[in-house]
Amino acid sequence: MNIYVHHDATALARLVGATHPCCEGVFLGHGTIAGEVLASFADGNPLDETWALDVELPGPRIVVWSGTLADSLFGDEPRTWMRAGRDALREFCDAAAPTLVARDRTLAFRPHARHVLSDVQGCISFTRERSGQPFELAVGPTDLLTVPMLDDIADHLGRIIATLAPISSMLLLHDVVVDGDLLTPVPLGQGILPRDVLRSLLAEHAPADLPIVLLPRSIAEQRAWLDG
């Protein structure tokens, strides 16, 4: 597997003596590809009028959320999944595309159950609509789960990975724990994710060269959990 780690940019800035981080996170290669930059991560809500994107961040692509119409990043706002949300994302992409092309950058949207790209079908429709444009998917399978979906987690993970892994630029793999009505990311092996189910789905559906991005804590333990 091509393993990368989602490092916090603030910590990296301190290590290199920078006065401030250039972004919220950087996905850096681990092991044999150590130091290779897969992408930068720009946190926040791209559908918020005050949000701005620096296209000169490290790496060939920038990972961002697909955004929400809620007041908070993971707020529950039904308009996000309706036409208003889809139109807002479409307008954002139309405005961003010329600059991305000119700067030779790609924007990889990270779907989430509370955001515009919230499910498998929405992600498929987006990739078809934006085919040939500087946009990709950076899928975290557990980002698309909700608390009620945990009762059938194997079935939901199966559909997500089988459908989206082949068309994604990377998989962001993390475990989850229940935190109220949301799922909070934790390193692999520290939550409720069924290991055997995940490993079987990856072996069957994920391209061999697909980048896998892990959280920056307990990396050796995560790799052992993932490798079996």
C-alpha positions as CSV (number, residue, x, y, z in Angstrom):
1,M,0.0,0.0,0.0
2,N,1.0,3.6,-0.6
3,I,0.7,5.0,2.9
4,Y,0.5,8.7,3.7
5,V,0.0,10.4,7.0
6,H,-2.2,13.5,7.5
7,H,0.2,15.7,9.5
8,D,-1.0,18.8,11.3
9,A,0.5,21.8,9.5
10,T,1.1,23.7,12.7
11,A,3.4,21.0,14.0
12,L,5.2,20.8,10.7
13,A,5.7,24.5,10.7
14,R,7.4,24.4,14.1
15,L,9.7,21.6,13.0
16,V,11.0,23.6,10.0
17,G,11.1,26.9,11.9
18,A,8.3,28.6,10.0
19,T,6.4,31.4,11.8
20,H,3.0,30.1,10.8
21,P,1.6,27.1,8.9
22,C,0.6,27.5,5.2
23,C,-2.5,25.3,5.6
24,E,-4.3,23.1,8.1
25,G,-2.6,19.8,7.0
26,V,-0.2,18.1,4.7
27,F,-0.4,14.5,3.5
28,L,3.1,13.1,3.6
29,G,4.4,9.8,2.4
30,H,5.4,7.2,5.0
31,G,7.9,4.4,4.8
32,T,9.4,3.9,1.4
33,I,7.8,7.1,0.1
34,A,8.6,9.2,3.2
35,G,8.5,12.9,2.5
36,E,6.5,12.7,-0.7
37,V,3.7,15.3,-0.7
38,L,0.4,13.8,-1.8
39,A,-1.8,16.9,-1.0
40,S,-2.4,19.8,1.3
41,F,-5.6,20.0,3.4
42,A,-7.5,23.3,3.6
43,D,-10.0,23.0,6.4
44,G,-13.2,25.0,6.7
45,N,-16.4,25.5,4.7
46,P,-15.8,26.4,1.0
47,L,-19.5,27.5,0.7
48,D,-19.0,30.2,3.3
49,E,-18.5,33.6,1.6
50,T,-15.6,34.4,4.0
51,W,-13.6,31.2,3.1
52,A,-10.6,31.7,0.8
53,L,-8.4,29.1,-0.9
54,D,-4.6,29.5,-1.4
55,V,-3.9,27.5,-4.6
56,E,-0.1,27.7,-4.0
57,L,-0.2,25.2,-1.1
58,P,2.3,22.3,-1.2
59,G,1.5,19.3,-3.5
60,P,-0.3,18.8,-6.7
61,R,-3.8,18.8,-5.1
62,I,-5.6,20.4,-2.3
63,V,-8.2,18.5,-0.3
64,V,-11.2,20.4,0.9
65,W,-14.7,19.6,2.3
66,S,-17.5,19.9,-0.2
67,G,-19.2,22.4,2.2
68,T,-22.4,23.1,3.9
69,L,-25.1,25.7,4.2
70,A,-25.2,25.3,8.0
71,D,-23.7,27.9,10.3
72,S,-21.2,25.4,11.6
73,L,-19.0,23.0,9.6
74,F,-20.8,19.9,10.7
75,G,-24.2,21.4,11.5
76,D,-27.4,19.7,10.4
77,E,-28.9,21.8,7.7
78,P,-31.4,20.1,5.3
79,R,-30.9,22.8,2.6
80,T,-27.4,21.5,2.1
81,W,-28.6,18.3,0.5
82,M,-31.2,20.1,-1.6
83,R,-30.9,22.2,-4.8
84,A,-29.6,25.2,-2.8
85,G,-26.6,23.2,-1.7
86,R,-25.9,21.7,-5.1
87,D,-26.1,25.1,-6.7
88,A,-23.7,26.6,-4.2
89,L,-21.1,23.9,-4.9
90,R,-21.6,24.2,-8.6
91,E,-21.0,28.0,-8.4
92,F,-17.9,27.4,-6.3
93,C,-16.5,25.0,-8.8
94,D,-17.2,27.2,-11.8
95,A,-15.4,30.1,-10.1
96,A,-12.4,28.0,-8.9
97,A,-11.8,26.0,-12.1
98,P,-10.0,28.7,-14.2
99,T,-7.5,29.5,-11.4
100,L,-6.9,25.8,-10.7
101,V,-6.1,25.1,-14.3
102,A,-3.8,28.2,-14.6
103,R,-1.9,27.1,-11.4
104,D,-1.8,23.4,-12.4
105,R,-3.6,22.4,-9.2
106,T,-6.4,19.9,-8.5
107,L,-9.1,20.3,-5.9
108,A,-10.0,17.0,-4.2
109,F,-13.4,17.2,-2.4
110,R,-13.7,15.2,0.8
111,P,-17.4,14.1,1.1
112,H,-19.1,14.0,4.5
113,A,-22.6,12.9,5.6
114,R,-23.4,16.5,6.7
115,H,-22.1,18.2,3.5
116,V,-23.2,18.6,-0.1
117,L,-21.4,15.5,-1.3
118,S,-23.0,13.3,1.4
119,D,-23.6,9.9,-0.2
120,V,-22.4,7.5,-2.9
121,Q,-24.8,8.6,-5.6
122,G,-24.0,12.3,-5.0
123,C,-20.3,11.6,-5.4
124,I,-20.9,9.6,-8.6
125,S,-23.0,12.4,-10.1
126,F,-20.4,15.0,-9.2
127,T,-17.5,13.1,-10.9
128,R,-19.6,12.7,-14.0
129,E,-20.6,16.3,-14.1
130,R,-17.0,17.5,-13.6
131,S,-15.3,14.9,-15.8
132,G,-12.2,16.5,-17.4
133,Q,-12.1,19.4,-14.9
134,P,-9.6,19.9,-12.1
135,F,-11.7,18.2,-9.4
136,E,-11.4,14.8,-7.7
137,L,-12.7,12.9,-4.7
138,A,-10.7,12.2,-1.5
139,V,-12.9,9.7,0.2
140,G,-12.9,8.8,3.9
141,P,-15.4,5.9,4.0
142,T,-16.4,6.6,7.6
143,D,-17.0,10.3,6.8
144,L,-20.1,9.1,4.9
145,L,-21.5,7.2,7.8
146,T,-24.1,8.4,10.4
147,V,-24.9,7.0,13.8
148,P,-28.0,5.2,12.6
149,M,-26.0,3.5,9.8
150,L,-23.8,1.7,12.3
151,D,-26.4,-1.0,12.6
152,D,-25.6,-2.1,9.1
153,I,-22.0,-0.8,8.9
154,A,-20.7,-3.7,6.8
155,D,-23.3,-3.1,4.1
156,H,-22.7,0.7,4.0
157,L,-18.9,0.3,3.9
158,G,-19.3,-2.2,1.1
159,R,-21.3,0.2,-1.1
160,I,-19.0,3.1,-0.3
161,I,-15.7,1.4,-1.0
162,A,-16.8,-0.8,-3.9
163,T,-18.3,2.2,-5.7
164,L,-16.0,5.1,-4.7
165,A,-12.5,3.6,-4.2
166,P,-12.0,3.0,-8.0
167,I,-12.9,6.6,-8.8
168,S,-11.1,8.4,-5.9
169,S,-7.7,10.0,-5.8
170,M,-7.1,8.7,-2.3
171,L,-8.8,7.0,0.7
172,L,-8.6,8.7,4.1
173,L,-8.8,5.7,6.4
174,H,-9.7,6.4,10.0
175,D,-11.8,4.7,12.7
176,V,-14.7,6.4,14.5
177,V,-16.3,6.6,17.9
178,V,-19.8,7.9,18.6
179,D,-19.9,11.4,19.9
180,G,-23.5,12.5,20.4
181,D,-25.2,12.5,17.0
182,L,-21.8,12.6,15.2
183,L,-19.0,10.2,14.6
184,T,-15.5,11.4,15.6
185,P,-12.4,10.2,13.8
186,V,-9.8,8.2,15.7
187,P,-6.8,6.2,14.5
188,L,-7.5,2.8,13.0
189,G,-8.1,0.2,15.7
190,Q,-9.3,2.6,18.3
191,G,-13.0,2.7,17.4
192,I,-15.8,0.6,16.1
193,L,-14.7,-0.1,12.5
194,P,-14.7,-3.9,11.7
195,R,-11.2,-4.7,10.6
196,D,-11.9,-7.9,8.7
197,V,-14.7,-6.2,6.7
198,L,-12.5,-3.2,5.8
199,R,-9.5,-5.3,4.8
200,S,-11.6,-7.5,2.6
201,L,-13.2,-4.6,0.9
202,L,-9.9,-2.9,0.2
203,A,-8.4,-6.1,-1.1
204,E,-11.3,-6.5,-3.5
205,H,-12.1,-3.0,-4.6
206,A,-9.2,-0.6,-4.0
207,P,-6.6,-0.2,-6.8
208,A,-3.2,-1.5,-5.7
209,D,-1.6,2.0,-6.1
210,L,-4.4,4.0,-4.5
211,P,-2.9,6.3,-1.8
212,I,-4.1,5.5,1.7
213,V,-4.0,8.4,4.2
214,L,-3.8,7.7,8.0
215,L,-4.2,10.0,11.0
216,P,-0.9,11.0,12.5
217,R,-1.1,9.1,15.8
218,S,-0.1,5.5,16.5
219,I,1.0,5.0,12.9
220,A,2.8,1.7,13.5
221,E,-0.3,0.3,15.3
222,Q,-2.5,1.5,12.5
223,R,-0.4,-0.2,9.9
224,A,-0.4,-3.4,11.9
225,W,-4.2,-3.2,12.2
226,L,-4.6,-2.6,8.5
227,D,-2.0,-5.2,7.4
228,G,-3.3,-7.9,9.7
